[in-house]
Amino acid sequence: MNKELTDLKNGFNEKVNRLEEVRIQLKTEFTGIDSAIDEVIDYMYSWYTLAEIQMQPTVVNLWGLTGVGKTSLLLRIAKLLEIKDKAFRVDLGVKHGSNSFNSTINEVATMSNDEPVMIILDEFQHARTIRNTMTGKKEIDSGLQRQLWDLLDSGKIIQNKWKHIIIELVQYIRSMNMLVNRGVSVKNGHVTEEKELFENEMKELLLIESETEKSWAIPKSLHYGLLEYIPERYECESVEDLKDYLKTLDGQQTINFMEEVLLKAKQPTEVYFHKSIIFVVGNLDEAYEINKNLNADISADEFHETSLKITIPDVKTALQDRFRDEQIARLGNNHIIYPALNKKAYRQLIQMKLDAYFEMLENRYAVSWTYDATLIDKIYEEGVYPTQGARPVLTTIYQMVKSKTALIFQSLMQEEKQVSRISLSVVENQLVCQLFNLDTEIKTIAIPLQSKLGELRKPKDNESQAITAVHEAGHAVLIGHLLEEAPQMITATATDKSEGFVYNRSYEDFTSKKYLIHRTAVQLGGLLAEKYIFGEENITMGASLDIKNAYSMIDNAFKNAGMGNKIYHYALSSEEASPTFHQIKDVEKEITNVIDAAQELAENGLRKERNLLLQLAKRLQNTSKIERDEFIQLYNKYGAKSIDFERKSTFYRDRIAEALEADDNRAEIARHRAVVLNRGKSKSDILKDL
């Protein structure tokens, strides 16, 4: 094996080993995103090891909710691979400044052309080219469209940036024309007549910096800057080549030459990024089902499970709300979909951050720190908003632990005895700090903790709590009775302005017409439960969103999804272009009938489940939330019918099997009948019958 091939093999293996080391390291620093780490590293293999043979950029897309570690992961990879000088982050949410697209691309362009670089197009959702309006989708100009999409497509962009040398060239040509007209003469590239006039003018333009430059008709201060813009036919590859050529010019020829250089300098510049890896990073919230719900009571595990169902087609569908189809195609198919963090991941994150902080304190102050699960529990309780990722958790750690460090040290400094260990726990909204000398406890201090979410979760024992309990119980009862599903969570003391909510994650990925009517009844169940228990004159105005959602669901189903008697696509207004159907009177009547039927269905269900409704409402007045297992227990005890909540539907599969079996039976009967009818006939008679 020759030396060149041996060096290539060794370098390749070294890079592969480095990538695998980084993969392992990242999984110790980030929690809940192991699969995303694996995908990112796998996509980087070809670029990191063989970028020199790459003919177009490698484009990798990272989508997820805010605060799940997309950008931080990529920046950490750049640091671990020691390529920070070749990694560039572009903030597409910023139009101007150091992290803007134009500024960063200019910075990358200053490197050797077509170097292997890592470009992070962060906040990509802000580069949208389409906006939804009342009259349909409208194209918008983000101000950087052509360069951005050319970069993603071919890896080549055209820069029309203003160059400083253009100003110098314009000033020089204008002055030189004036000087030649006033008698300045040039021979062999040097000024031979009216030298003083020439020198004074060039000094005014700040182009002569030393005495040695005086004789050149084109001052030496310009020589190096000109090289990049001299037309190729002059074959000037170095300053010495340029000087040799300038020595052949007189005054007018010098001006003509500089005008050619100016023309070349004004031309757009082609910049190549063929050997780059481009990470498109965005918060594509449209693809995440309950992302707009900022309630901290949503189960992190349930939200995580929901996020795992998101597919590449889901991502591309969500992208259509922001970008044109041909632009989506330029993003390719390398899509990494970040899952929402589950409860285990959040707890690991909290522990990881606490351990790192306490290790830093121990190394600096020679006092060890310990804590128990109650501290993690409290930070989780106050800091986890499943739809907002890790950032609220980090600020909660600061508020509950880091901001209290000075108070703890103040107490420590007042002790005459040596303190070797500090132990933390949480008891009744207080951070309990025990100071130890070895195993001997010296002192205990208690620091009050703010528990804003905890206060919101407490049962209020007031009229509002009673109304909300009945309202949410109405939704939950009908989920059980009509959908034969158990909601994942019911609460009448939500941490947002909704007062309460019911979260149900269906195990089916489709919606039948029958299921649609049942879901509509569930949406109406809260208001109808209030009416049933309190009387019509005592219902409250907390159901507007329920009613809106119910109508929107039915409206879309009947106007767009073929659920009505006429399988048409109905336009919202006559302004919509064809193919649409504008006569909506009949379908509106159908929608009204379905909502009326759903109301009757809900009222009947609530009457049948009256006992469960009241028991559930009673329980919700005295607890912050009811989770799935407890609901199943309550339904089994008080429900009106027997339901197997773990049963999975096989209806459609069974119908296919039944239809096939029926066809087989009919075919068998036909064969048997033919045998009976043909009994005793000759072969020729049977053939005649056929």
C-alpha positions as CSV (number, residue, x, y, z in Angstrom):
1,M,0.0,0.0,0.0
2,N,1.5,3.4,-1.1
3,K,2.1,6.1,1.5
4,E,-0.7,8.4,0.1
5,L,-3.3,5.6,0.5
6,T,-2.0,4.7,3.9
7,D,-2.3,8.3,5.1
8,L,-5.8,8.5,3.7
9,K,-6.8,5.3,5.5
10,N,-5.3,6.5,8.8
11,G,-6.9,9.9,8.5
12,F,-10.3,8.4,7.7
13,N,-10.1,5.9,10.6
14,E,-9.0,8.7,13.0
15,K,-12.1,10.8,12.0
16,V,-14.4,7.8,12.4
17,N,-13.1,7.1,15.9
18,R,-13.4,10.8,16.8
19,L,-17.1,10.9,15.7
20,E,-17.9,7.8,17.8
21,E,-16.2,9.4,20.8
22,V,-18.3,12.5,20.3
23,R,-21.4,10.4,20.0
24,I,-20.8,8.8,23.4
25,Q,-19.8,12.1,25.0
26,L,-23.0,13.9,23.8
27,K,-25.2,11.2,25.3
28,T,-23.7,12.0,28.7
29,E,-24.3,15.8,28.3
30,F,-27.8,15.8,26.7
31,T,-30.9,13.9,28.0
32,G,-33.9,12.5,26.2
33,I,-32.5,13.0,22.7
34,D,-30.3,9.9,22.1
35,S,-32.0,9.0,18.9
36,A,-31.5,12.6,17.6
37,I,-27.8,12.5,18.5
38,D,-27.4,9.2,16.6
39,E,-29.1,10.6,13.5
40,V,-27.0,13.8,13.5
41,I,-23.7,12.0,13.9
42,D,-24.7,9.4,11.2
43,Y,-25.6,12.2,8.7
44,M,-22.2,13.9,9.5
45,Y,-20.1,10.8,8.7
46,S,-19.7,11.4,4.9
47,W,-19.1,15.1,5.3
48,Y,-16.6,14.9,8.2
49,T,-14.6,12.1,6.7
50,L,-14.8,12.7,2.9
51,A,-15.8,16.3,2.4
52,E,-13.2,16.8,-0.4
53,I,-15.3,14.5,-2.7
54,Q,-18.6,16.2,-2.0
55,M,-20.1,17.9,-5.0
56,Q,-23.0,19.6,-3.3
57,P,-24.0,20.6,0.2
58,T,-25.3,18.0,2.7
59,V,-28.5,19.4,4.0
60,V,-29.9,18.1,7.3
61,N,-33.1,19.4,8.9
62,L,-33.7,19.4,12.7
63,W,-37.3,20.1,13.8
64,G,-38.6,20.3,17.3
65,L,-40.2,22.5,20.0
66,T,-38.3,25.3,21.5
67,G,-35.7,24.4,24.2
68,V,-35.1,20.7,23.3
69,G,-31.4,21.1,22.4
70,K,-31.3,21.5,18.7
71,T,-28.9,24.4,18.3
72,S,-26.9,23.7,21.5
73,L,-26.3,20.1,20.2
74,L,-24.8,21.3,17.0
75,L,-22.6,24.0,18.6
76,R,-21.4,21.4,21.1
77,I,-20.5,19.0,18.2
78,A,-18.5,21.8,16.6
79,K,-16.6,22.3,19.8
80,L,-15.9,18.6,20.5
81,L,-14.7,18.1,16.9
82,E,-12.5,21.2,17.2
83,I,-14.1,22.8,14.1
84,K,-15.5,25.9,15.8
85,D,-13.6,28.1,13.4
86,K,-15.4,26.4,10.5
87,A,-18.9,26.4,12.1
88,F,-21.1,29.4,11.4
89,R,-24.5,30.0,13.0
90,V,-27.1,32.1,11.1
91,D,-30.1,33.5,13.0
92,L,-32.8,33.8,10.4
93,G,-34.9,35.7,12.9
94,V,-32.4,38.5,12.7
95,K,-32.4,40.7,9.6
96,H,-29.3,42.8,10.5
97,G,-26.2,42.3,12.7
98,S,-23.4,39.8,13.3
99,N,-25.6,36.7,13.2
100,S,-27.8,37.7,10.2
101,F,-27.7,35.8,7.0
102,N,-25.9,38.4,4.9
103,S,-23.3,39.1,7.6
104,T,-22.5,35.4,8.3
105,I,-22.4,34.4,4.6
106,N,-19.9,37.3,4.0
107,E,-17.9,35.9,6.9
108,V,-17.9,32.4,5.5
109,A,-17.0,33.7,2.0
110,T,-13.8,35.2,3.4
111,M,-12.5,31.7,3.9
112,S,-10.8,29.8,1.1
113,N,-13.4,29.2,-1.6
114,D,-15.4,25.9,-1.1
115,E,-13.8,24.9,2.2
116,P,-15.6,22.2,4.2
117,V,-17.7,24.3,6.6
118,M,-20.6,23.7,8.9
119,I,-23.5,26.2,8.5
120,I,-26.4,26.3,11.0
121,L,-29.5,28.0,9.6
122,D,-31.2,28.6,13.0
123,E,-34.8,29.8,13.5
124,F,-35.5,28.7,10.0
125,Q,-39.3,29.2,10.5
126,H,-38.7,32.9,10.2
127,A,-37.5,32.6,6.6
128,R,-41.1,31.8,5.5
129,T,-42.1,32.8,2.0
130,I,-45.9,32.1,2.5
131,R,-48.4,33.6,5.0
132,N,-51.9,32.4,5.5
133,T,-54.5,35.1,5.1
134,M,-58.3,35.2,5.1
135,T,-58.3,35.0,1.3
136,G,-55.7,32.2,1.0
137,K,-52.0,31.9,1.0
138,K,-49.9,35.0,0.1
139,E,-46.3,35.1,-0.9
140,I,-44.0,37.3,1.1
141,D,-40.4,38.5,0.6
142,S,-38.1,37.7,3.5
143,G,-35.3,39.8,1.9
144,L,-32.9,36.9,1.5
145,Q,-34.8,34.4,-0.5
146,R,-32.7,33.8,-3.6
147,Q,-29.3,33.5,-1.8
148,L,-30.8,31.2,0.9
149,W,-32.5,28.8,-1.4
150,D,-29.6,28.8,-3.9
151,L,-27.3,27.9,-1.0
152,L,-29.6,24.9,0.0
153,D,-30.0,23.8,-3.6
154,S,-26.7,24.1,-5.4
155,G,-24.3,25.3,-2.8
156,K,-23.5,28.4,-5.0
157,I,-24.7,31.9,-4.2
158,I,-24.3,35.1,-6.1
159,Q,-23.2,38.0,-3.9
160,N,-24.0,41.6,-5.0
161,K,-22.2,43.1,-2.1
162,W,-20.6,46.5,-2.2
163,K,-16.8,46.4,-2.1
164,H,-14.7,49.2,-0.6
165,I,-12.3,49.0,-3.4
166,I,-15.0,50.3,-5.8
167,I,-14.9,53.6,-4.0
168,E,-11.2,53.9,-4.4
169,L,-11.3,52.9,-8.1
170,V,-14.0,55.4,-8.9
171,Q,-12.1,58.2,-7.1
172,Y,-8.8,57.2,-8.8
173,I,-10.3,57.1,-12.3
174,R,-12.1,60.5,-11.9
175,S,-8.9,62.1,-10.5
176,M,-6.7,60.5,-13.1
177,N,-8.8,61.8,-16.0
178,M,-8.6,65.3,-14.5
179,L,-4.8,65.0,-14.0
180,V,-4.1,63.7,-17.6
181,N,-6.1,66.7,-18.9
182,R,-4.0,69.0,-16.8
183,G,-0.7,67.7,-18.1
184,V,0.2,64.7,-16.0
185,S,2.1,62.3,-18.2
186,V,2.7,58.5,-17.6
187,K,5.3,56.4,-19.3
188,N,6.1,52.7,-18.5
189,G,3.7,52.8,-15.5
190,H,5.4,55.8,-13.8
191,V,4.5,59.5,-13.7
192,T,7.0,61.5,-15.7
193,E,5.5,65.0,-15.9
194,E,3.6,67.2,-13.3
195,K,4.7,64.8,-10.5
196,E,3.9,67.3,-7.7
197,L,0.3,67.8,-9.0
198,F,-0.1,64.0,-9.2
199,E,1.3,63.4,-5.7
200,N,-0.8,66.0,-4.0
201,E,-4.0,64.6,-5.6
202,M,-3.1,61.0,-4.6
203,K,-2.4,62.2,-1.0
204,E,-5.8,63.8,-0.9
205,L,-7.3,60.4,-1.8
206,L,-5.1,58.8,0.9
207,L,-3.6,56.5,-1.8
208,I,0.1,57.4,-1.2
209,E,1.3,56.2,2.1
210,S,5.1,56.5,1.7
211,E,7.8,58.3,-0.4
212,T,8.6,55.1,-2.3
213,E,5.2,55.0,-3.9
214,K,5.3,58.5,-5.5
215,S,6.4,57.4,-9.0
216,W,3.8,54.7,-9.7
217,A,0.9,56.0,-11.8
218,I,-1.2,53.4,-9.8
219,P,-0.1,53.8,-6.2
220,K,1.4,50.6,-4.6
221,S,-1.3,50.8,-1.9
222,L,-3.8,49.6,-4.5
223,H,-1.8,46.8,-6.0
224,Y,-2.7,43.9,-3.8
225,G,-6.4,44.8,-3.7
226,L,-6.6,45.0,-7.5
227,L,-5.4,41.4,-8.0
228,E,-8.8,39.8,-7.2
229,Y,-10.6,41.9,-9.9
230,I,-8.1,42.0,-12.8
231,P,-9.6,40.3,-15.8
232,E,-8.0,36.8,-16.4
233,R,-6.7,37.7,-19.9
234,Y,-4.0,39.9,-18.2
235,E,-2.6,36.9,-16.4
236,C,-1.7,38.8,-13.3
237,E,-1.5,36.2,-10.5
238,S,0.8,38.1,-8.2
239,V,1.8,41.7,-7.4
240,E,5.0,41.3,-9.4
241,D,3.0,40.2,-12.4
242,L,0.9,43.3,-12.0
243,K,3.9,45.6,-11.8
244,D,5.4,44.1,-14.9
245,Y,2.2,44.8,-16.8
246,L,1.8,48.3,-15.4
247,K,5.3,49.1,-16.7
248,T,3.9,48.8,-20.3
249,L,1.2,51.5,-19.8
250,D,0.9,55.2,-20.6
251,G,-1.6,57.5,-19.0
252,Q,-4.7,56.7,-21.0
253,Q,-3.9,53.0,-21.0
254,T,-3.7,53.2,-17.2
255,I,-7.1,54.7,-17.0
256,N,-8.6,52.1,-19.5
257,F,-7.1,49.3,-17.4
258,M,-8.5,50.7,-14.1
259,E,-11.9,51.0,-15.8
260,E,-11.8,47.3,-16.7
261,V,-10.9,46.5,-13.1
262,L,-13.8,48.6,-11.9
263,L,-16.2,46.9,-14.2
264,K,-15.0,43.5,-12.9
265,A,-15.3,44.7,-9.2
266,K,-18.9,45.7,-9.8
267,Q,-19.8,42.3,-11.0
268,P,-21.6,39.9,-8.6
269,T,-19.3,37.4,-6.9
270,E,-19.9,33.6,-7.1
271,V,-19.3,31.9,-3.7
272,Y,-19.3,28.1,-3.5
273,F,-20.3,26.0,-0.6
274,H,-20.3,22.6,-2.3
275,K,-18.3,21.0,0.5
276,S,-20.4,22.3,3.3
277,I,-22.9,20.6,5.7
278,I,-25.9,22.8,6.3
279,F,-28.2,22.2,9.3
280,V,-31.6,23.7,8.9
281,V,-33.0,24.2,12.5
282,G,-36.5,25.3,13.2
283,N,-39.3,25.3,15.7
284,L,-42.0,23.7,13.6
285,D,-44.8,24.0,16.1
286,E,-47.5,23.3,13.5
287,A,-46.5,19.6,13.5
288,Y,-46.9,19.2,17.3
289,E,-50.5,18.5,18.2
290,I,-51.0,20.3,21.5
291,N,-48.0,22.7,21.2
292,K,-50.1,25.9,21.8
293,N,-51.3,24.6,25.2
294,L,-48.9,26.3,27.8
295,N,-50.5,24.5,30.7
296,A,-47.9,23.0,33.0
297,D,-50.4,20.2,34.0
298,I,-50.1,18.5,30.6
299,S,-48.4,15.2,31.2
300,A,-44.8,15.2,29.8
301,D,-45.1,11.5,29.0
302,E,-48.3,11.9,27.1
303,F,-46.9,14.9,25.1
304,H,-43.8,12.8,24.5
305,E,-45.9,9.9,23.1
306,T,-47.8,12.3,20.9
307,S,-44.5,13.8,19.5
308,L,-43.2,10.3,18.6
309,K,-46.1,9.9,16.1
310,I,-44.9,12.8,14.0
311,T,-43.5,11.7,10.6
312,I,-41.7,13.2,7.7
313,P,-44.9,13.7,5.8
314,D,-46.3,15.5,8.8
315,V,-43.3,17.8,8.8
316,K,-43.6,18.5,5.0
317,T,-47.3,19.2,5.5
318,A,-46.6,21.7,8.2
319,L,-43.9,23.3,6.1
320,Q,-46.5,24.0,3.4
321,D,-48.0,26.7,5.7
322,R,-44.7,28.6,5.4
323,F,-42.9,27.6,2.2
324,R,-43.6,26.8,-1.5
325,D,-43.5,23.2,-2.6
326,E,-40.3,23.7,-4.7
327,Q,-38.6,25.2,-1.6
328,I,-39.6,22.3,0.6
329,A,-38.1,20.0,-2.1
330,R,-34.7,21.8,-1.7
331,L,-34.7,20.8,2.0
332,G,-34.4,17.2,0.9
333,N,-35.5,14.2,3.0
334,N,-32.9,14.3,5.8
335,H,-35.3,15.3,8.5
336,I,-34.6,14.7,12.2
337,I,-37.7,15.1,14.3
338,Y,-37.0,15.9,18.0
339,P,-39.3,14.2,20.4
340,A,-40.7,16.2,23.3
341,L,-39.0,15.4,26.6
342,N,-40.7,12.9,28.8
343,K,-40.8,12.9,32.6
344,K,-37.7,10.7,32.9
345,A,-35.7,13.0,30.6
346,Y,-36.8,16.1,32.6
347,R,-35.8,14.5,35.9
348,Q,-32.4,13.4,34.4
349,L,-31.9,17.0,33.1
350,I,-32.6,18.4,36.5
351,Q,-30.2,16.0,38.2
352,M,-27.5,16.6,35.6
353,K,-27.7,20.4,36.0
354,L,-27.7,20.1,39.8
355,D,-24.8,17.8,39.8
356,A,-22.8,20.0,37.6
357,Y,-23.5,23.1,39.7
358,F,-22.7,21.4,43.0
359,E,-19.5,19.9,41.6
360,M,-18.4,23.4,40.6
361,L,-19.1,24.7,44.1
362,E,-17.3,21.7,45.7
363,N,-14.2,22.2,43.6
364,R,-14.1,25.9,44.4
365,Y,-15.0,25.9,48.1
366,A,-14.1,22.4,49.3
367,V,-17.5,21.7,50.7
368,S,-19.5,18.7,49.3
369,W,-23.2,19.1,48.4
370,T,-25.9,16.4,48.5
371,Y,-29.6,16.5,47.8
372,D,-32.5,14.1,47.8
373,A,-35.4,13.4,45.4
374,T,-37.7,16.0,47.0
375,L,-35.6,18.8,45.4
376,I,-35.9,17.2,42.0
377,D,-39.7,16.7,42.6
378,K,-40.1,20.4,43.5
379,I,-38.1,21.7,40.5
380,Y,-40.1,19.4,38.2
381,E,-43.4,20.5,39.7
382,E,-42.6,24.2,39.3
383,G,-40.4,24.2,36.2
384,V,-41.8,21.7,33.7
385,Y,-44.0,23.1,30.9
386,P,-44.0,20.1,28.4
387,T,-44.6,22.3,25.4
388,Q,-41.7,24.6,26.2
389,G,-38.8,22.3,26.6
390,A,-35.9,22.7,28.9
391,R,-35.6,26.5,29.3
392,P,-38.3,26.9,32.0
393,V,-36.6,24.1,34.0
394,L,-33.2,25.9,33.9
395,T,-34.7,29.2,35.1
396,T,-36.5,27.3,37.9
397,I,-33.2,25.7,39.0
398,Y,-31.7,29.2,39.2
399,Q,-34.7,30.5,41.2
400,M,-34.9,27.6,43.6
401,V,-31.2,26.7,44.1
402,K,-28.6,29.0,42.5
403,S,-30.2,32.2,43.8
404,K,-30.3,30.7,47.3
405,T,-26.6,29.8,47.4
406,A,-25.5,33.2,48.9
407,L,-28.0,32.7,51.8
408,I,-26.6,29.3,52.4
409,F,-23.0,30.5,52.4
410,Q,-23.9,33.4,54.6
411,S,-25.1,30.9,57.2
412,L,-22.0,28.7,56.6
413,M,-19.6,31.7,57.2
414,Q,-21.2,32.4,60.6
415,E,-20.4,29.0,61.9
416,E,-17.3,28.6,64.0
417,K,-17.2,24.8,63.4
418,Q,-15.9,23.5,60.1
419,V,-18.6,22.6,57.6
420,S,-17.7,19.7,55.3
421,R,-21.0,18.9,53.7
422,I,-24.3,20.6,52.9
423,S,-27.5,18.5,52.4
424,L,-30.6,19.9,50.6
425,S,-34.2,18.8,50.6
426,V,-37.6,20.4,50.3
427,V,-40.2,20.2,53.0
428,E,-43.5,22.2,52.8
429,N,-42.3,24.8,50.3
430,Q,-39.1,25.3,52.2
431,L,-35.5,24.6,51.0
432,V,-34.1,22.8,54.1
433,C,-30.3,23.1,54.3
434,Q,-28.5,20.9,56.8
435,L,-24.8,21.7,57.6
436,F,-22.6,18.8,58.6
437,N,-19.1,18.3,59.9
438,L,-18.5,14.8,58.6
439,D,-21.6,12.9,59.9
440,T,-22.4,15.4,62.7
441,E,-25.2,17.8,62.0
442,I,-24.2,21.4,63.0
443,K,-27.1,23.4,61.9
444,T,-30.3,23.4,59.9
445,I,-31.7,26.4,58.1
446,A,-35.0,26.7,56.1
447,I,-35.4,29.1,53.2
448,P,-38.9,29.8,51.9
449,L,-39.5,28.8,48.3
450,Q,-42.0,30.5,46.0
451,S,-44.5,27.9,44.7
452,K,-46.6,29.8,42.1
453,L,-47.7,26.7,40.2
454,G,-48.3,24.8,43.4
455,E,-50.7,27.5,44.6
456,L,-52.6,27.5,41.4
457,R,-53.0,23.7,41.5
458,K,-54.5,23.7,45.0
459,P,-58.3,23.1,45.1
460,K,-60.0,26.4,45.7
461,D,-63.1,25.1,47.5
462,N,-65.2,27.9,45.9
463,E,-68.0,28.4,43.4
464,S,-65.6,28.6,40.5
465,Q,-64.0,25.3,41.4
466,A,-67.5,23.6,41.6
467,I,-68.5,24.9,38.2
468,T,-65.2,23.8,36.6
469,A,-65.4,20.4,38.3
470,V,-68.8,19.7,36.8
471,H,-67.8,21.2,33.4
472,E,-64.6,19.0,33.0
473,A,-66.4,16.0,34.5
474,G,-69.0,16.4,31.7
475,H,-66.2,16.1,29.0
476,A,-64.5,13.2,30.8
477,V,-67.7,11.2,31.3
478,L,-68.6,11.4,27.6
479,I,-65.1,10.4,26.6
480,G,-65.7,7.2,28.5
481,H,-69.3,6.6,27.6
482,L,-69.2,7.5,23.9
483,L,-65.6,7.1,22.8
484,E,-65.0,4.2,25.2
485,E,-61.6,5.7,26.0
486,A,-60.1,6.9,29.3
487,P,-58.7,10.5,29.3
488,Q,-55.1,10.8,30.3
489,M,-55.7,13.8,32.6
490,I,-58.6,15.8,34.1
491,T,-58.1,18.8,36.2
492,A,-60.3,21.6,37.6
493,T,-57.4,23.6,38.9
494,A,-55.3,24.3,35.8
495,T,-52.2,26.5,35.9
496,D,-53.3,28.6,33.0
497,K,-56.4,30.8,32.4
498,S,-58.6,27.9,31.3
499,E,-59.5,27.0,34.9
500,G,-59.5,23.3,34.0
501,F,-59.0,20.9,31.0
502,V,-59.3,17.3,29.9
503,Y,-56.6,15.8,27.9
504,N,-57.4,12.7,25.9
505,R,-55.0,11.0,23.5
506,S,-56.9,8.7,21.2
507,Y,-55.2,5.5,20.2
508,E,-56.7,5.6,16.7
509,D,-55.1,7.7,13.9
510,F,-58.4,8.1,12.0
511,T,-61.8,9.7,12.5
512,S,-64.9,8.0,11.2
513,K,-68.2,9.8,10.7
514,K,-69.7,8.0,13.8
515,Y,-66.6,8.9,15.9
516,L,-66.9,12.5,14.6
517,I,-70.4,12.9,16.0
518,H,-69.3,11.4,19.3
519,R,-66.3,13.8,19.5
520,T,-68.6,16.7,18.8
521,A,-70.8,15.5,21.7
522,V,-67.7,15.4,23.9
523,Q,-66.9,19.0,23.0
524,L,-70.4,20.0,24.1
525,G,-70.3,17.9,27.2
526,G,-68.9,20.5,29.5
527,L,-71.7,23.1,28.9
528,L,-74.4,20.5,28.9
529,A,-73.2,19.0,32.2
530,E,-73.5,22.5,33.7
531,K,-77.0,22.8,32.3
532,Y,-77.9,19.3,33.6
533,I,-76.6,19.8,37.1
534,F,-77.1,23.5,37.8
535,G,-80.1,24.3,35.5
536,E,-80.2,26.2,32.2
537,E,-80.4,29.6,33.9
538,N,-77.2,28.9,35.9
539,I,-74.8,27.9,33.0
540,T,-71.7,30.0,32.7
541,M,-69.7,31.5,29.8
542,G,-66.8,29.1,29.9
543,A,-67.6,27.0,26.9
544,S,-66.9,29.3,23.9
545,L,-63.8,27.5,22.9
546,D,-65.5,24.1,23.2
547,I,-68.3,25.3,20.9
548,K,-65.9,26.8,18.4
549,N,-63.9,23.6,18.2
550,A,-67.0,21.5,17.8
551,Y,-68.3,23.6,14.9
552,S,-64.8,23.9,13.3
553,M,-64.4,20.2,13.4
554,I,-67.8,19.5,11.8
555,D,-67.5,22.3,9.3
556,N,-64.2,21.0,8.0
557,A,-65.4,17.4,7.9
558,F,-68.5,18.3,5.9
559,K,-67.1,21.0,3.6
560,N,-63.7,19.5,2.9
561,A,-63.5,15.8,4.0
562,G,-66.6,14.3,2.2
563,M,-68.6,13.5,5.3
564,G,-71.8,15.2,3.9
565,N,-74.4,13.8,1.5
566,K,-72.6,15.7,-1.4
567,I,-68.9,14.9,-1.7
568,Y,-68.0,18.4,-2.7
569,H,-65.2,20.8,-1.7
570,Y,-67.0,23.9,-0.5
571,A,-65.4,27.4,-0.7
572,L,-65.6,29.7,2.2
573,S,-66.3,32.6,-0.1
574,S,-67.0,33.2,-3.8
575,E,-63.5,34.8,-4.1
576,E,-61.8,31.4,-3.8
577,A,-60.7,30.0,-7.2
578,S,-62.0,26.8,-8.7
579,P,-62.2,23.9,-8.0
580,T,-64.7,24.8,-5.2
581,F,-68.4,24.7,-4.7
582,H,-70.0,27.9,-3.4
583,Q,-73.6,26.8,-2.7
584,I,-73.2,26.0,1.0
585,K,-76.8,26.3,2.1
586,D,-77.5,22.6,2.0
587,V,-74.3,21.6,3.7
588,E,-74.8,24.2,6.4
589,K,-78.2,22.6,7.1
590,E,-76.4,19.2,7.4
591,I,-73.9,20.7,9.8
592,T,-76.7,22.1,12.0
593,N,-78.4,18.7,12.1
594,V,-75.3,16.9,13.1
595,I,-74.6,19.4,15.9
596,D,-78.2,19.0,17.1
597,A,-77.8,15.2,17.0
598,A,-74.5,15.5,18.9
599,Q,-76.2,17.6,21.6
600,E,-79.0,15.0,22.0
601,L,-76.4,12.3,22.2
602,A,-74.4,14.1,24.8
603,E,-77.5,14.8,26.9
604,N,-78.6,11.2,26.8
605,G,-75.1,10.1,27.8
606,L,-74.9,12.4,30.8
607,R,-78.3,11.2,32.0
608,K,-77.2,7.6,31.8
609,E,-73.9,8.5,33.6
610,R,-75.4,10.8,36.2
611,N,-73.8,8.9,39.1
612,L,-70.4,8.9,37.5
613,L,-70.7,12.6,36.6
614,L,-71.5,13.6,40.2
615,Q,-68.8,11.4,41.7
616,L,-66.2,12.7,39.3
617,A,-67.2,16.3,40.0
618,K,-67.0,15.7,43.7
619,R,-63.5,14.3,43.4
620,L,-62.4,17.2,41.2
621,Q,-63.4,19.6,43.9
622,N,-60.9,18.1,46.3
623,T,-57.9,17.2,44.2
624,S,-55.7,18.9,41.7
625,K,-56.0,16.3,39.0
626,I,-57.3,12.9,38.1
627,E,-55.1,10.7,35.9
628,R,-56.1,7.8,33.6
629,D,-55.8,4.9,36.1
630,E,-58.0,6.7,38.6
631,F,-60.6,7.5,36.0
632,I,-60.8,3.9,35.0
633,Q,-61.3,2.9,38.6
634,L,-64.1,5.5,39.0
635,Y,-65.8,4.4,35.8
636,N,-65.6,0.7,36.7
637,K,-67.3,1.6,40.1
638,Y,-69.9,4.2,39.0
639,G,-70.1,3.9,35.2
640,A,-73.3,2.9,33.4
641,K,-71.9,0.2,31.2
642,S,-69.0,-2.3,31.1
643,I,-66.0,-1.0,29.1
644,D,-62.6,-2.5,28.4
645,F,-60.5,0.6,28.1
646,E,-57.5,-1.4,27.0
647,R,-59.3,-2.9,24.0
648,K,-58.0,-1.8,20.6
649,S,-60.4,-1.5,17.7
650,T,-60.4,-4.2,15.0
651,F,-63.7,-3.1,13.3
652,Y,-62.3,-2.3,9.8
653,R,-60.0,-5.4,9.7
654,D,-62.9,-7.5,10.9
655,R,-65.2,-6.1,8.2
656,I,-62.7,-7.0,5.5
657,A,-62.4,-10.5,6.8
658,E,-66.2,-10.9,7.1
659,A,-66.6,-9.6,3.5
660,L,-64.1,-12.1,2.2
661,E,-65.7,-14.9,4.2
662,A,-69.1,-14.0,2.8
663,D,-67.8,-13.9,-0.7
664,D,-66.2,-17.4,-0.2
665,N,-69.5,-18.7,1.2
666,R,-71.5,-17.4,-1.8
667,A,-69.0,-18.9,-4.2
668,E,-69.2,-22.3,-2.4
669,I,-73.0,-22.2,-2.5
670,A,-73.0,-21.4,-6.2
671,R,-70.7,-24.3,-6.9
672,H,-72.8,-26.7,-4.8
673,R,-76.0,-25.5,-6.5
674,A,-74.4,-26.0,-9.9
675,V,-73.5,-29.6,-9.0
676,V,-77.1,-30.3,-7.9
677,L,-78.7,-28.7,-10.9
678,N,-76.4,-30.5,-13.3
679,R,-76.9,-33.9,-11.8
680,G,-78.0,-36.4,-14.4
681,K,-77.3,-34.2,-17.4
682,S,-75.0,-35.3,-20.1
683,K,-71.7,-33.5,-20.7
684,S,-73.0,-32.0,-24.0
685,D,-76.1,-30.6,-22.2
686,I,-74.0,-29.0,-19.5
687,L,-71.8,-27.4,-22.1
688,K,-74.9,-26.0,-23.8
689,D,-76.1,-24.5,-20.6
690,L,-72.8,-22.7,-20.2
